């Protein structure tokens, strides 16, 4: 299994940009949870915490395609330098104002969202540029999905330990530092970044929205699932008298997804990626459906472990379908549109889940991830396989 990964990592420059990209996306798994834990500990309420998190996620959703578009036009380096600095500045403002006004924290969340580095999507674009063997792209995308899951194993544990055991603001502070080091480290590696094309040099090919749009909607459903889960797991473990277990449950979820991602990456690309997407999304619904009835943290963790086995195949296949559907010159932007769909869903999921917890309970709130997974499965079941698009790798 590991030979496939060794092959792609032998590509010159690949280990360095992979490592920097992994560090640069660490804030993805730390910022939302850090905001929820910090504000809920200061105010005693989950509603305001979920809303500030939603402000951050919505802003990052709006500006993710902007980052992707500018990276395609100007090159990745200047975009990464600006993004890392803005994110760190926004997190700093959140920390300085959270005790005084939620409006100030919200402004900081906006600034952080504008600069949230799109390291994962930029690294995926680099893989399409540096890999001479296009059949190995699924392995590269699987590696990135595995790193995403590794980040979501490490990040929640780190932010939980730092917030509860060190200083309640230290988790967010580490997220800001990771963004700067990762984004700027990736920016320094200009030799592996894809060539950029300004609109004055080459006319822009249109994005095929009939193919890309449904994938953005599916990503939105996954985002609702992610955003709601972060809030609900924190609330559930708090209701059970073990708030420190939240990071462990989220890490177990990611561990299941990581294991599935490693297995998928070692396989040949599927002859019918849409069929795989349908299978994985239906499995996600089946495994999430019992969560509202979980009586304790242990059984909740088992449910999320099983759901994790369906998560990576869904994400990997969705990225593969985007790569098959859009022109190469707009791949980064297209990937960030799926990030926008996911981020918008995350914001809505976090806000709605926080309100559900405050009004009812975390157990009732777990109905929201089930509904979100049903939306993603419905899109997959109705999706039609793309024909080759001019300028794509499949052309």
C-alpha positions as CSV (number, residue, x, y, z in Angstrom):
1,X,0.0,0.0,0.0
2,X,2.7,2.5,1.0
3,X,4.7,2.0,-2.3
4,X,2.1,4.2,-4.1
5,X,2.8,7.0,-1.6
6,X,6.5,6.6,-1.8
7,X,6.4,7.0,-5.5
8,X,4.6,10.3,-5.5
9,X,6.7,11.7,-2.6
10,X,9.8,11.0,-4.7
11,X,8.8,13.8,-6.9
12,X,11.3,16.7,-6.5
13,X,9.9,19.3,-4.0
14,X,6.9,17.2,-3.0
15,X,7.9,16.4,0.6
16,X,8.6,20.1,1.3
17,X,5.4,21.5,-0.1
18,X,3.4,18.7,1.4
19,X,4.8,19.4,4.9
20,X,4.2,23.2,4.6
21,X,0.7,22.6,3.3
22,X,-0.1,20.3,6.2
23,X,1.0,22.9,8.7
24,X,-0.8,25.7,6.9
25,X,-4.1,23.9,7.1
26,X,-3.7,23.1,10.8
27,X,-5.8,26.2,11.7
28,X,-8.8,24.6,9.9
29,X,-9.2,22.1,12.7
30,X,-8.3,24.5,15.5
31,X,-9.9,27.9,14.8
32,X,-13.6,27.0,15.0
33,X,-13.3,24.7,18.0
34,X,-11.0,27.2,19.7
35,X,-13.5,30.0,19.2
36,X,-16.4,27.8,20.6
37,X,-14.4,26.7,23.6
38,X,-13.0,30.2,24.4
39,X,-16.2,32.1,24.1
40,X,-18.4,29.5,25.7
41,X,-16.0,29.3,28.7
42,X,-16.1,33.1,29.1
43,X,-19.9,33.6,28.6
44,X,-21.4,30.2,29.6
45,X,-23.4,30.1,26.4
46,X,-23.0,28.2,23.1
47,X,-25.2,30.4,21.0
48,X,-22.8,33.4,20.9
49,X,-19.8,31.1,20.5
50,X,-21.5,29.4,17.5
51,X,-22.4,32.7,15.9
52,X,-18.8,34.2,16.1
53,X,-17.5,30.9,14.7
54,X,-20.1,31.3,11.9
55,X,-18.9,34.8,11.2
56,X,-15.3,33.5,10.7
57,X,-16.4,30.6,8.6
58,X,-18.8,32.6,6.4
59,X,-16.1,35.2,5.7
60,X,-13.5,32.5,4.8
61,X,-16.2,30.9,2.6
62,X,-16.7,34.2,0.7
63,X,-13.0,34.9,0.2
64,X,-11.8,31.3,-0.5
65,X,-12.6,31.6,-4.3
66,X,-11.0,35.1,-4.3
67,X,-7.8,33.6,-3.0
68,X,-8.1,30.8,-5.6
69,X,-8.7,33.2,-8.4
70,X,-5.8,35.4,-7.5
71,X,-3.5,32.4,-7.1
72,X,-4.4,31.3,-10.6
73,X,-3.8,34.9,-11.9
74,X,-0.8,36.1,-9.8
75,X,0.8,32.9,-8.6
76,X,0.5,31.3,-5.2
77,X,3.4,33.1,-3.4
78,X,2.0,36.6,-3.0
79,X,-1.5,35.3,-2.0
80,X,0.0,33.0,0.7
81,X,2.1,35.8,2.2
82,X,-0.9,38.1,2.5
83,X,-3.2,35.4,3.7
84,X,-1.0,34.2,6.5
85,X,-0.5,37.7,7.8
86,X,-4.2,38.6,7.7
87,X,-5.2,35.4,9.5
88,X,-2.8,35.9,12.3
89,X,-3.9,39.6,12.7
90,X,-7.5,38.6,12.9
91,X,-6.9,35.9,15.5
92,X,-5.0,38.4,17.6
93,X,-7.9,40.8,17.5
94,X,-10.3,38.1,18.6
95,X,-8.1,37.4,21.6
96,X,-7.8,41.1,22.5
97,X,-11.5,41.9,22.4
98,X,-13.3,38.7,23.5
99,X,-13.6,40.0,27.1
100,X,-15.0,43.4,26.1
101,X,-17.4,42.9,23.2
102,X,-18.5,40.2,20.9
103,X,-18.6,42.8,18.1
104,X,-14.8,43.2,18.4
105,X,-14.4,39.4,18.3
106,X,-16.6,39.3,15.3
107,X,-14.5,41.9,13.5
108,X,-11.4,39.8,14.3
109,X,-13.2,36.7,13.0
110,X,-13.9,38.6,9.7
111,X,-10.2,39.5,9.3
112,X,-9.1,36.0,10.1
113,X,-11.7,34.6,7.6
114,X,-10.5,36.9,4.8
115,X,-6.9,35.6,5.3
116,X,-7.7,31.9,6.1
117,X,-4.9,30.2,4.0
118,X,-6.3,27.9,1.3
119,X,-3.2,25.7,1.8
120,X,-4.8,22.4,1.0
121,X,-6.3,23.5,-2.3
122,X,-3.1,25.2,-3.4
123,X,-1.1,22.1,-2.6
124,X,-3.6,20.0,-4.7
125,X,-3.0,22.4,-7.6
126,X,0.7,21.9,-7.2
127,X,0.3,18.1,-7.4
128,X,-1.5,18.5,-10.8
129,X,1.5,20.6,-12.0
130,X,4.4,18.4,-10.7
131,X,3.2,14.9,-11.3
132,X,4.2,13.6,-14.7
133,X,2.2,10.4,-14.2
134,X,-1.5,11.5,-14.2
135,X,-2.6,8.1,-13.0
136,X,-1.0,8.9,-9.6
137,X,-3.2,12.0,-9.0
138,X,-5.7,9.9,-7.1
139,X,-2.9,8.8,-4.7
140,X,-1.8,12.5,-4.3
141,X,-5.4,13.6,-3.6
142,X,-5.8,10.7,-1.2
143,X,-2.6,11.8,0.6
144,X,-4.0,15.3,0.9
145,X,-7.2,13.9,2.3
146,X,-5.2,11.8,4.8
147,X,-3.2,14.8,5.9
148,X,-6.5,16.7,6.3
149,X,-7.7,13.9,8.6
150,X,-4.3,13.9,10.4
151,X,-4.7,17.6,11.0
152,X,-8.2,17.0,12.3
153,X,-6.8,14.4,14.7
154,X,-4.0,16.6,16.0
155,X,-5.8,19.9,15.9
156,X,-8.8,19.3,18.2
157,X,-6.6,17.5,20.7
158,X,-4.1,20.3,20.7
159,X,-6.7,23.1,21.0
160,X,-8.6,21.2,23.7
161,X,-5.5,20.6,25.8
162,X,-4.2,24.1,25.4
163,X,-7.5,25.8,26.1
164,X,-8.5,23.7,29.1
165,X,-5.1,22.9,30.6
166,X,-2.8,25.8,29.7
167,X,-4.5,29.2,28.9
168,X,-7.9,29.5,27.4
169,X,-6.6,31.7,24.6
170,X,-3.5,29.6,23.8
171,X,-5.3,27.3,21.3
172,X,-6.2,30.2,19.0
173,X,-2.7,31.7,19.4
174,X,-1.1,28.5,18.2
175,X,-3.5,28.4,15.2
176,X,-2.4,31.9,14.2
177,X,1.3,30.9,14.4
178,X,0.7,27.7,12.4
179,X,-1.0,29.8,9.7
180,X,2.0,32.1,9.3
181,X,4.6,29.4,9.3
182,X,2.8,27.1,7.0
183,X,1.5,29.7,4.5
184,X,4.8,31.6,4.3
185,X,6.8,28.3,4.2
186,X,4.7,27.3,1.2
187,X,5.1,30.7,-0.4
188,X,8.9,30.3,-0.4
189,X,8.7,27.2,-2.5
190,X,8.2,28.9,-5.9
191,X,9.8,26.1,-7.9
192,X,6.8,23.8,-7.5
193,X,3.9,26.3,-7.8
194,X,1.8,26.1,-11.0
195,X,2.3,28.7,-13.7
196,X,-0.2,31.6,-13.4
197,X,-2.1,33.1,-16.2
198,X,-3.3,36.7,-16.2
199,X,-6.5,37.5,-18.1
200,X,-4.5,39.8,-20.4
201,X,-2.3,36.8,-21.5
202,X,-4.9,34.0,-21.9
203,X,-8.7,34.3,-22.1
204,X,-10.3,32.6,-19.1
205,X,-12.2,29.4,-19.9
206,X,-15.7,29.3,-18.3
207,X,-16.3,27.2,-15.2
208,X,-18.7,24.4,-16.1
209,X,-21.3,25.2,-13.4
210,X,-23.7,22.4,-14.4
211,X,-21.0,20.0,-13.3
212,X,-19.3,22.0,-10.5
213,X,-22.5,23.4,-9.0
214,X,-23.9,20.0,-7.6
215,X,-20.4,19.3,-6.1
216,X,-20.5,22.7,-4.3
217,X,-24.0,21.8,-3.0
218,X,-22.7,18.4,-1.8
219,X,-19.8,20.2,-0.1
220,X,-22.3,22.5,1.6
221,X,-24.0,19.4,3.1
222,X,-20.7,18.1,4.4
223,X,-19.9,21.6,5.8
224,X,-23.2,21.6,7.8
225,X,-22.1,18.2,9.1
226,X,-18.7,19.4,10.1
227,X,-19.8,22.7,11.7
228,X,-22.7,21.1,13.7
229,X,-20.5,18.3,14.8
230,X,-17.8,20.5,16.4
231,X,-20.4,22.4,18.5
232,X,-22.5,19.3,19.3
233,X,-19.6,17.2,20.5
234,X,-18.3,19.9,22.8
235,X,-21.8,20.4,24.2
236,X,-22.5,16.6,24.5
237,X,-19.3,15.9,26.4
238,X,-20.0,19.0,28.6
239,X,-23.5,17.6,29.4
240,X,-21.8,14.3,30.3
241,X,-19.5,16.1,32.7
242,X,-16.3,15.4,30.6
243,X,-15.6,18.5,28.5
244,X,-12.1,17.4,27.8
245,X,-13.3,14.4,25.9
246,X,-14.5,16.5,23.0
247,X,-11.1,16.6,21.3
248,X,-10.8,12.8,21.7
249,X,-14.2,12.1,20.0
250,X,-13.3,14.4,17.1
251,X,-9.9,12.8,16.8
252,X,-11.5,9.3,16.7
253,X,-13.8,10.5,13.9
254,X,-10.8,11.7,11.9
255,X,-8.9,8.5,12.6
256,X,-11.6,6.5,10.9
257,X,-11.5,8.8,7.9
258,X,-7.7,8.7,7.8
259,X,-7.7,4.9,7.7
260,X,-10.2,4.8,4.8
261,X,-8.2,7.5,3.0
262,X,-5.0,5.5,3.1
263,X,-6.7,2.5,1.7
264,X,-8.4,4.5,-1.1
265,X,-5.1,6.2,-2.1
266,X,-3.4,2.8,-2.7
267,X,-6.1,1.7,-5.2
268,X,-6.3,2.5,-8.9
269,X,-8.7,5.3,-9.8
270,X,-12.3,4.1,-10.0
271,X,-13.8,3.4,-13.4
272,X,-17.0,5.1,-12.2
273,X,-16.2,7.8,-9.6
274,X,-19.8,8.8,-9.3
275,X,-20.8,5.3,-8.2
276,X,-18.2,5.5,-5.4
277,X,-19.5,8.9,-4.4
278,X,-23.0,7.5,-4.2
279,X,-21.9,4.5,-2.1
280,X,-19.8,6.6,0.4
281,X,-22.5,9.2,0.9
282,X,-25.2,6.6,1.6
283,X,-22.9,4.9,4.0
284,X,-22.4,8.2,5.8
285,X,-26.1,8.6,6.3
286,X,-26.4,5.0,7.7
287,X,-23.6,5.5,10.2
288,X,-24.7,8.9,11.4
289,X,-28.4,8.0,11.8
290,X,-28.0,6.4,15.3
291,X,-26.1,9.4,16.8
292,X,-29.2,11.3,18.3
293,X,-29.8,8.2,20.4
294,X,-26.2,7.7,21.7
295,X,-26.5,7.5,25.5
296,X,-22.9,8.1,26.4
297,X,-19.5,9.4,25.0
298,X,-18.2,5.9,24.3
299,X,-21.0,5.0,22.0
300,X,-21.0,8.4,20.4
301,X,-17.3,7.9,19.6
302,X,-18.0,4.5,18.0
303,X,-20.6,6.1,15.8
304,X,-18.2,8.8,14.6
305,X,-15.5,6.2,14.0
306,X,-17.8,4.3,11.6
307,X,-18.9,7.5,10.0
308,X,-15.3,8.4,9.5
309,X,-14.8,5.3,7.3
310,X,-17.2,6.9,4.8
311,X,-15.8,10.4,5.0
312,X,-12.5,10.2,3.2
313,X,-13.9,8.3,0.2
314,X,-16.5,11.0,-0.2
315,X,-14.0,13.9,0.0
316,X,-11.4,12.2,-2.3
317,X,-14.0,11.3,-4.9
318,X,-15.5,14.8,-4.9
319,X,-12.0,16.3,-5.5
320,X,-11.4,13.8,-8.3
321,X,-14.7,14.8,-9.9
322,X,-13.8,18.5,-9.7
323,X,-10.5,17.8,-11.4
324,X,-12.3,15.9,-14.1
325,X,-14.8,18.7,-14.6
326,X,-12.9,22.0,-14.8
327,X,-10.2,23.5,-17.0
328,X,-6.7,23.3,-15.6
329,X,-6.2,27.0,-15.6
330,X,-9.1,27.4,-13.2
331,X,-8.6,24.3,-11.0
332,X,-7.5,26.3,-7.9
333,X,-10.5,28.5,-8.1
334,X,-12.9,25.6,-8.7
335,X,-11.4,23.8,-5.6
336,X,-11.9,26.9,-3.5
337,X,-15.6,27.0,-4.6
338,X,-16.1,23.6,-3.0
339,X,-14.3,25.0,0.0
340,X,-16.8,27.9,-0.1
341,X,-19.7,25.5,-0.2
342,X,-18.3,23.6,2.7
343,X,-17.4,26.7,4.7
344,X,-20.9,28.1,4.3
345,X,-22.4,24.9,5.5
346,X,-20.0,24.8,8.4
347,X,-21.1,28.3,9.5
348,X,-24.8,27.5,9.2
349,X,-24.3,24.1,10.9
350,X,-22.4,25.7,13.8
351,X,-24.9,28.5,14.4
352,X,-28.0,26.2,14.1
353,X,-26.4,23.5,16.3
354,X,-25.5,26.1,19.0
355,X,-29.1,27.3,19.1
356,X,-30.4,23.8,19.2
357,X,-28.2,23.0,22.2
358,X,-29.3,26.1,24.0
359,X,-33.0,25.4,23.4
360,X,-33.0,21.6,23.7
361,X,-29.9,19.4,24.1
362,X,-26.9,18.1,22.2
363,X,-28.7,14.8,21.5
364,X,-31.5,16.6,19.7
365,X,-29.0,18.6,17.8
366,X,-27.4,15.5,16.3
367,X,-30.4,15.3,14.0
368,X,-28.8,18.1,12.1
369,X,-25.7,16.2,10.9
370,X,-28.1,13.4,9.8
371,X,-30.1,15.8,7.7
372,X,-26.9,17.3,6.2
373,X,-25.6,13.9,5.2
374,X,-29.0,13.1,3.5
375,X,-28.6,16.3,1.4
376,X,-25.1,15.2,0.3
377,X,-26.3,11.7,-0.5
378,X,-29.3,13.1,-2.5
379,X,-26.9,15.2,-4.7
380,X,-24.6,12.2,-5.3
381,X,-27.6,10.0,-6.3
382,X,-28.8,12.6,-8.8
383,X,-25.3,13.5,-10.1
384,X,-24.4,12.7,-13.7
385,X,-20.8,11.8,-14.7
386,X,-19.0,14.6,-16.5
387,X,-17.8,14.3,-20.1
388,X,-14.3,15.5,-20.8
389,X,-14.0,19.3,-20.5
390,X,-11.5,21.0,-22.8
391,X,-8.4,21.9,-21.0
392,X,-8.8,19.4,-18.1
393,X,-6.6,16.5,-17.3
394,X,-9.4,14.2,-18.5
395,X,-9.5,15.8,-22.0
